[in-house]
């Protein structure tokens, strides 16, 4: 699953450790999500969306979707 987590984190000048603490997970979890080796649980994805003030769909997309393109019907 593709994601914009690294970009969103960098825009706020947060370290992986700071983001991990805010979400209640380990820094290793954040790293694994950012390098697309781990897909977060739905509750964690909702926490991320709330923290960044956006929708889950604005953070994550399926591997074959372009994160910048509008959703297809």
N, C-alpha and C positions, 0 to 999 in steps of 0.2 A: 504494500500500500504506500503510495507516495504521500508526502506531507510537507508542510511549510513551517514546521516547528522551529527549525534552526533560524529561519528568516525572522519569524515573529519574536523569537527570543533575542536575536541580535538587535532588532529595532528598539528593544527596551534596554539594551546593554546589560542583560542578565547573563550570568554564567549558568552552565548546566547545573551546578550545585544549587544556585539560588532558585532556579525554576523547580528543581527536584524538591527542595524544601517547601516551596509554596504549594506543591501538588501532593506532598506526603509520600514521595517515592524516592528511590535512590538515584544518584547521578548516573549510574550505569544504565538504569532504565531509560533515562532521558537520552543518553548517547545511543542506545540500541534503537530507540524510536527514530531519532534523527537520521541514522544511517540505514534505516528501513530494514533492520534485522528483527524487529519486534513490533507487532501491532498492539496498541493499548486496548484495555478492556473498554467497554462502552461507558461505565461510570467514570473512568479516567479521562476518556475523550470528552465527556460532558464537562468535567472539571477544567480541562484545558480550554475549552470553548468559553466557559464563564470567565476564567482568568484573563483571557485575551479579548473578551468582549466581542466575540464573533460566533459564527455557527460552526458546528463540527465539519460541515461540508467545505468551509472556507479554510480548514486546516488539513483535512485528509481527503484523498480521492483514490479511486481504483488505479492500479498501475497503468492502465491504458488510457486514462483520462488526462487531459491537460488541466493543471490547477488554475490556469488563468482564463480558461474558456468558460462561457456560460453553460449551465447544466442543460443537457439534452432531454427532450421529452420522450 
